[in-house]
Amino acid sequence: MAVMPVRIGIIGSGFEADLHAAAIRMAPDEAELAAVASPTPGNAAALAGRHAIPRVFTDYREMLCEKDLQMVTIAAPNHLHARMTLDCARAGKHVVCEKPLAMNLEEADEMLETCERQGVLLLYAEELFFTPKYVKAKEMADQGAFGKVYLVKQSEKHFGPHADWFWDVDRSGGGVFMDMGCHGIAFCYWFLDRSPIRSVYCQMSTQVHGGRTRGEDESLCILEFENGATGLVENSWARRGGMDDRVEIFGEGGVTYANLHMGNALPTYREYGYGYAVEKAPGTKGWSYPVFEELWNYGFPQEMRHFARCATGKEEPRATGRDGRVVMEALYAGYASAGRGRKIELPFGPARVRKPIDLWRA
Ligand SMILES: NC(=O)c1ccc[n+]([C@@H]2O[C@H](COP(=O)([O-])OP(=O)(O)OC[C@H]3O[C@@H](n4cnc5c(N)ncnc54)[C@H](O)[C@@H]3O)[C@@H](O)[C@H]2O)c1
């Protein structure tokens, strides 16, 4: 018997909610966009209009009363992830939660326990597990192309996020390491077949945005894995010139490099700045690297299609709340390492931390 597409509601109507909606629409055989909820009525209605979403709510809890919704994606600021996940789970909806999973480990644990108790999936929206270039690198590594992989580097840099809440550590939990270091940690962990993380060493600073945030805008993180490999995660909100996202994989028998903005982008110079705005570039003049088939090249449609298939039992989840919890612990250790000036061994889970950055700057 044919299985109907999974009916999905989106929480949020900003940057990432728009990506979720566009990605879900690219999998019409598996998923159906049924509703959107966001406290900014104009934005929610506009998003609904752009993506032909039939139901619009200003309070997400009202959306959760809709019996036919099976899955909800959370694309709201970080400090709301835990509360929203618990509400979704208690309403019997599968949850796709954006990164980082939560503000602290207690929240992460409660999210995992509640979803398990309620019998719903907690899926972690780490699209790097689905990014075609990065998936290709992993496939080659898994086939033995590089022999034993001893170093995995992931780097994501731009000049800082678009919305105010990212800069307010009470709502974001930290600066660039929390925002994008979570991608790099997840990537290294996934690439190395989830070998446990043994230790974390981190250096952080605020180089250019000190007037705007208490968070770090530069971070370097070294991860030691139990299998003997090293992860190197480099992040910046201080880098001008738009988004830079790349990986480098080194094995005793080979190496591969993947750059998300080279090879699938158009090196472009614009004197007048007209047209397409490149992600995270403050302007459109000068050199930029517009990516074609952008969503697909990042892996968002592949991710959402997979999550929809998980909800109907067609696939086993490839990115779960457990991955998000591992990342959260490494984030804690990273901030503590920067604060103490030394490497931190895992497991590491000090109590009474409201947000990771408190371990660096109280
Ligand atoms: N995976 C990625 O690459 C990626 C990229 C960007 C953002 N994100 C994540 O997505 C999440 C959202 O980020 P963004 O860039 O879309 O931020 P944004 O500021 O553009 O959008 C946030 C949205 O949340 C909504 N919101 C706020 N309070 C709400 C509430 N109480 N109920 C319902 N909605 C509420 C806002 O109205 C807004 O529409 C964050 O957790 C961020 O880390 C992930």
The ligand as an ORCA input file, in Angstrom:
! r2SCAN-3c Opt
* xyz 0 1
  N      21.802     24.330      9.532
  C      22.242     25.520      9.176
  O      23.133     25.639      8.368
  C      21.624     26.730      9.799
  C      21.734     27.974      9.169
  C      21.125     29.078      9.786
  C      20.448     28.939     10.986
  N      20.376     27.700     11.570
  C      19.684     27.519     12.854
  O      18.297     27.727     12.654
  C      17.716     28.367     13.784
  C      17.029     29.658     13.319
  O      18.000     30.531     12.749
  P      17.600     31.613     11.618
  O      18.856     31.979     10.949
  O      16.469     31.119     10.837
  O      17.106     32.818     12.546
  P      16.087     33.959     12.124
  O      16.240     35.033     13.133
  O      16.245     34.281     10.677
  O      14.657     33.287     12.299
  C      14.201     32.916     13.564
  C      12.702     32.688     13.492
  O      12.259     32.190     14.753
  C      11.008     32.796     15.009
  N      10.656     32.757     16.413
  C      11.157     33.481     17.435
  N      10.485     33.197     18.575
  C       9.560     32.271     18.255
  C       8.548     31.614     18.985
  N       8.376     31.821     20.286
  N       7.743     30.749     18.333
  C       7.923     30.510     17.009
  N       8.864     31.117     16.267
  C       9.659     31.981     16.883
  C      11.170     34.214     14.498
  O       9.909     34.826     14.300
  C      11.912     33.967     13.199
  O      10.997     33.712     12.164
  C      18.852     28.590     14.772
  O      18.878     27.576     15.719
  C      20.124     28.518     13.901
  O      21.252     28.064     14.616
  C      20.934     26.608     10.989
*
